[in-house]
Amino acid sequence: MSLNLNSLATKPNLNQYILSLLDQCKHLNHLKQVQAFLLTLGHGQTQFFAFKLVRFCTLSPPDLLHYARLIFDHLNSPNIYLYTAMITAYASASDSKSALLLFDRMLRCGRPRPNHFIFPHVLKSCSDTAAIGSIKTIHTHVLKSGFDGYSVVQTALVDSYSKCSDIETARFLFDEMTERNVVSWTAMISGYAKLGLMGEALLLFEEMPERDAPSWNAVIAGCTQNGLFSEAISLFRRMLFTDQRPNERTVVCALSACAHLGMLHLGKWIHGYIRKNNIGPSSFISNALLDMYGKCGSLNEAWRLFNLISKRSLTSWNSMINCLALHGQSESAIALFKEMEIAGVAPDEVSFVGLLNACTHGGLVDEGCYFFKSMNQDYHIEPRIEHYGCVIDLLGRVGRFEEAMEVIRGMRIEPDEVVWGSLLNGSRVHGKMELAEFSVRKLLEIHPNNAGYGVMLANIYSECGRWEDVSKVRKILKEKGVQKTPGCSWIEIDNEVHQFHSADESHPKAEKIYECNVLSCG
């Protein structure tokens, strides 16, 4: 694009013409031509044009945020709209430090004075627990400025406090709001879900006067992330009968719930729904489908989907490696890992969890130990608790307990119940009762009121003929009043999930189920 300067100078509506030129800009050089001519016309400090240039930079597909800041910094006295545009751009780019520093500069200068539109964008920059101090400072400025009565500011404060896990303050502000909109309701639900308080989240969701797609997504995602998979499926089905249509986020959460519950039929139906309603396509949906088919036992379909993905992300590779590990195809999982490296995709922590699981399921001890060591040596990835659990399980299964204990002693993080549980399983299988006792005692140190571990300890003593110790453990369990958590299982019948607990009579057809069970046993 080249500009005819003479014709531009004589345009009757300069503002409109400049805007049309900005629409034609394809890259930074085009923008600089427009800016240069504005300077020749004496509009270098005109706020209107400066705002348009800054906005163009911040909204451009190629990130021109750095150039927007150059324009901003060369202005003598930027107005509130320019400050808002820059702070909004920094918040959207997750550059919270720059956003907060710019807001602080505005306050120190004393001009322009903040309005109620800028505070939500400043608060958007404070989205983690470490930012709680900044939120409280901004909240103070809101109160001093007298903008605490504006609904948009109140909603932003509720959202910020929720995201920073200060749920009590968020709820207090939410309850004080005179006009709550769907955004403020959703912010509170998301805050509760983030902390695992799904009871409060679900109650609040049921009280909502109106719901939109993000509010449905917030509660469905909350259930999925907190292990309430049946509830997530139930909410998804309810959503289908409303005027809110599921979107990409909804179906990804629903597919995740199907994967955990093994609901292959519903997962296939959601796959069909995605195609019929043209949701996506996106890598998020492809990966969710891949994970669902793999976990639900349809490995062939998972392979088919994986081969259809033209641009495979790291998540795609990880999902397929995990699918193969889950199905005991250890050699194929390792081969795919090597193929991923050849494709130039660098592995991460999740890649090695799948790889170590594959070695565990296939009994490939030496290979597993090699990959575990190579994590840090070759890829500079610090092992996490999941990796330690995998390698302890791998060594324990073949009775290499000295090596297992050496790994535990060398851990840079505190061993958790996964590590001690893996050691316990291996030591019991190989009759190493002293090591089994040691493992259970470590588990009881972590969870002293877990009756299951107490029962395990009693069983170990029983197998060793230490009857006095058996009595002591049972007495302690009785005195503490702890009860063993009942076993739980799910079964899918006619596209509906039924959940059962040990000795459970809460199912509506419990009497008939037990009657059939008695007849089959007889």
N, C-alpha and C positions, 0 to 999 in steps of 0.2 A: 504494500500500500504506500502511495506517495501523496503528499498533500499539496494542493494548489493554494498557496498562501494568499495570493491576491483575491481569489474568489472567496476564500474563507473570511477575510477581513471585511468584505462587503455584505456578508450574509445578514439579512434582517433579523433572524432569530439565532444568535450565536450560541446560546445555551443548548437549544435543540440540536444544532448542527454538531456541536462538540459531543453530545451524547450519542449521536448516530455514528460519529467517527470511533468512539470508544467501543461501540458494538462491533465495528469492523476489525478491531485490533486482534491480531492472532498471536503476537509475541511481544516481548519487552521493547524491541526496536520501534514497533508501531506506536506503542504508548509514549515512548520518548519523543517521537515526532510531534504528537499532540501536545505534550507538555512543553516542548521547546517553543512552539508557536504561541502558546498561551503566555509564555514569558515575554515574547516579543510584543504582545498586545498589552503588556502591563498587568496581566492577571496572575502573576506568580504568587501573590499573597491572597488571592480571592478565595474565601472559604468554600464557596459553592463548588468551584472547579477542583479545588484541592480535595474536597470530600469525594467527588466523583472519581478522581484518579486513585485515591486510597482505596475506595470500595472496589474499583476494578481490580487492583492488585490483590486484595484480600480474597476476592471471589474467583480469581482466575484458576483454571485447572493446574497449570504449572505454578508452583508456589512462588509468588512474588512478594511475600510478606516483608522480606528484607528491604525491598525497594519502596514499599508502602511506608516503612519506618523512616527511610531517607527523606521522602516527601514531607512526612509529618514533622520531622526534626528541623526542617528548614523553614517552617512556618513561624512567624513571630508570635502569634497568640492563637493556637488551635482552639476551636470552639468545642462545645460538649459533644456535638455529633461526631467530630473527628476523633475525640478521645474514645467515645463509645465504639466507633468502627474499629479502632486499633485494638482495644481491649477485647472486643468480641472475636477478632481474628486470632489473637493470642490464645484465648480460651478454647476456641475451636481447634487450634493446633496443639493443644495440651501443653502450652508454654505458660504455665501458671505463674512462674517467677516474673516473667516480663510483664504479664497482665497486672499483677499486684504492684510491681515497681512503678508502672506507668500511672496507676490509680493513685499511689502514694505521692508521685510527683505532682499530679493535678491538685491534690489536697494541700500540699506544701506551698504551691504557687498561689493558692487562694482563688484561682480563676482557671477555667470557668467553674461555677458552683455546680455540684452534682445534681442531677434530676432523678426521678424515680425510674427512668428507663435504664440508666447505667448500672444500678446496683445488681440486678439479676445477672448481668454479664460478668461483673466482677466476682460474684458469688459462684458462678459456674467454674471459675478457676480453682475453687477450693473443694476438691472432691475426694480427698483421702483423710484418714484419721489424723495425720500429722498437721493438717491445715486447720484444725479446730480453733487454734489461737487466732488465725487470720479471720475466720468466720465471726468470731466474737467481736473482733475489732471493727469489722465492717458493720456488724449488727449495731454496735454503738454509734457509728456514723449515721446509720439509718434512723435511729431514734433521735439523734441530735438534729438531723435534717428535717425531721417531721414527716418522713415518708413511710413510717411503719403501718399506716392505715391503708396503703395501696395493696390491692389483692395480688398484683404481679410480684411485688417485693415480698409479701408474706409467703407466697408460694415458693419463691426462690430460697427464702430462709429455711422453710420446712424441708425442702429438697436437700439443701446443703448440710443441715444438721443430721438428716437421715443418712446421707452418704458417708458422713464422718462418724457414724455410729453413736451420736449423742441423741438417742431415740427419745429420751425423756423430754429434752428441750424441744425437739421436733414435735412431739405430741402435744406439749403445752401450747406451742404456737398454733398448731393445727386446731386445737379445741377453742382457742381464742379468736379464730378467724370468723368474721361475720358472713363472708361469702366464700364458700369453698367451691373450687371448680374441680373438674376431673383430673387435672394435673396435680393438684395438691393431695387429693385422695390417693392417686397412684404413687406419689412420692412417699407417703407414709407407708403404704403397702410394701413398696420396694425396700424401705428402711427396715421394717420388721423382718422381711424375708432374708435380708442380708445378715441379720443377727440370728437367724434360725428360729425366730419367734413366729412360726407359721400359724399358730392358734389365733394370735392377735391379727395377723395379716388376713386370714380367712374371714374372721368376724367383721373386720373393717370393709372387706370386699363385698360382703353380703349387705352391708348398710349403705353402699354407694347408691345415690339416687339415679345416676346414669353412668354408663361404662362405655369406654372406647377400646380400640384394639390394644393400645399400650397398657391399659389397666388389666385387660384379660391376660396379656403377655406377662405382666409383672407377677401376677398370682400363679400362673401356670409355671413360669420359670422358677419362681420361689419354691413351689412344691417339688419340681424336678431336682433342683439343687440341694434340697434338704431331705431327699430320699422318700418323699411322699408321692411315689410314682402312680399309684392307683388314683389318688386325689387329682393328680395332674391330668390323667386320662379322663376322669369324670368331668373336670372343668372344660377340657377341650371339647368333649361331646356336647356340653351345655352351650358352649360358644357357637357351635354349628347351627343351633336353633335360634340364634339372635340375628340382629341386622348387622352385626360386626363380623366381617369375614376374616378368617385366619390369614396371616401373612407369613413371610419367611421365618421370622422369629418364632411364631406360634408353632409352625410345623416342625421346626428343628427341636423345640422343647418336647413336643409330643412324640417325635421319633426317638428321642433320648429316653423318655419314659417307657416306650414300647421295647426298646433295647434291654433295659434293666428288668422288665417284667417278662421278657420272652414272648411278647404278643406279636407274632409274625403276621397273623391275618389282619390285624388292625394296621400294622406297619405297611403292609401291601396296599391296604385301602387308602392310607394317607399318601402313599406314593402315587396312586391313581388320581387322588384329589389334587395333588400338586401339578400333575400333567394336565388335567382337565381345566384347572383354573389358572394355568400359566403363571404359577408362582415360581420365581427364579427365572432361568437357572442360575445357581450360584454355587461357589465352592462350599459354602456352609451347608447347603441342602444336600449336595452330593456326598459330602463327608458324613453327614448325619444318616443318610440312607445306607451308606457303606457300613457304618458302625452298627446300625440296626440289623441289617441282614446278617452280618457276621456274628453278632451276639445271639441272634435268634436261630442260628444253626443253618442258615442258607448261604453256605460258603460260595457255591457256584454263582449265585446272584451277586454276591459281594465282589467276586472276581470280575464278573461282567461289567459292573458299574465302574470298578477301578480302571479297567481297560478302556472305558468310554471317556474317561477324564483326560482331556487334551493337555491342560496345564495343571499338573499335579502339584499341590501344595505339600508342605511338610506334614500337615495334618492328614492328607490323603495317604501318604506313604505309611505314616504311623498307624493309621486305622487298619490298613491292610496287613501290616506286620503283626499287629495285635490279633486280628482275625485268624491269621494262620497259626499263631501261637496258641490261641484258644482252642483251635481244632486239632492240636497235636501235630501240625505239619511244620516241625521245627526246622528241617533242612530248607524248606521253601521260604520260611521266614528269614533265615540267615541269608539265603540267596537274594531275596528281595531287598534286604538291607544293603547288600553289596551293590545291587543294581541302582539303589537310591544314591549311593556315593558316586557311582560312575556318572549318574545324571547331574551331578554337581550340587545336590541338595545336602546340606550339612545336617547331621542328626542332632537331636536335643535330648533332654532328660527322658521324655516320653518314649523316644525311639529305643532307648536302652532298657526301659521297663519291659517293652514288648519283646525285645531281643533276649533278655534274661529269662523272661517267662517261657519263651520258646525253648531255651536250653533246659530249663527245669522240667517242662513237660516231656521233652525228648531224652532226658537223662544225659545230656551233653555237658558233663561236668567241666572238663578241661576247656571246652569252647566258652562256657559261661564265665569261668574264672578269667579267661583271656579278655573277653569283652568288658568285664567288670574293671580290670586293671587298665584297659585301654581308654576307658572313659576319661580319666584324669590325665594319663600320660600322652595320649594322642589327640584328644578332642578338648582337653581343658574343661571338662564338665565335672563339677564336684558331685559325687554320689549323694543322693538323698535317701531318706529312710526307706522308700520303696525299693531302691536298688539293693540296699543292705538286706532287707527282708528276703528278696529274691535269691541272693547269693547264699544266705544262711540256709534257706530252704533247700537250695540245690545241693549244698555240702551235707546237710543233715540227712537227706534222703539216701545218700550212699555211705553214711556213717563216718564221714571225715570231720569228726568233731573238734579235733585239735586245730585244724585250719579254720573251722567255723568260729571257735573261741578267739583265735588270733585276729580274725576280721572284726569281731565285736570289740575286742580290746583296742583295736586301731581306729574305731569310729570317732569322727570329729563331732558327732551329735549324740545326744543321749538315746540309747536303745529304747524303742517303744514296744507295745504289746505284739506288733507284727513280728519283730525280730525275735523276741523271747518265745512267742507262739510257734514260730517256725522251728526254733531249736527244740522246743518241747515235743513237737510232733515227730521229729527225726529221732530224738533220744528214746522216746517210748517205743517206736517201731523197732529200734535196734536193742531194746532192753537195757538201755543206760539209765537206770532208775535214779541214781544219784544226780545225774545231770538233769533229768526230768524234774526231780524235786527242786533243784536249784532254779530251773526255768520258771516253775510255777510260783515259787516264792518271789521271784522278780516281778512276775505278773501281778501278784497280790500287793506288792509295794506300789504298783501303778494304780491298781483298782482294788483297794482292800475290801470293798463291799460287793465284789462280783462273786456271786454264789457259784457260778460255773467253774471258776478257778479253784474255789474251795472244794468242790466235788471232785475235780481232777486230782487235787492233792490227796484227798481221802482215798481215791481209787488207786493211786500210786502206792500209798502205804499198804493198802489191802493186798495188792499184787506182791508186795515184799513181805507180807505176813506181819507187818508192824501194827497190830490191832489196837494197842494203846494210843498210838498216834492217830489212828482212824477215829477213835472215840473222841479224842481231844479236838480234832478238826470239826467233827459233826456238832460237838457241844458249842464250840465258838460260833458256828453258823447259826445254831438255834438261838443262842443268846443275842446275837446281832439282829436276828429276825430277818435276815436276807433270804431272798427266794431266787431260785434259778429262773432266768429269763426263758419263757417258753419258746420252743421252736416255731418258726413261721414259714409258710409256703404259699405259693400262688399257683392257680391253674386257670387257663383261659378256656371257656366253654361258650360257644355261640357269640364270639366277639365280646364277651364280658369276663372280667377278671374276678375270681373268687379267692379271698384270702382266708387262710386257716391258721389257727394257733393250736399248740398241743393242749388237749383236754378242753378245747373251746366249744361253748354251746351258744355263742352269740349269732351264728349264721341263721338266717330265717328258715332254712330247711335242715337245721341241725338234727332234728328228731329222725327225719327220713334218712339222712346220711348215715347216722349211727345204726339205724335199723338195717340198712343195706350192708354195712360193714359186719354186723353180727351174723347176718345170713351168709355172707361170703366166707367168713371164718368158720362157720359151722359146716 
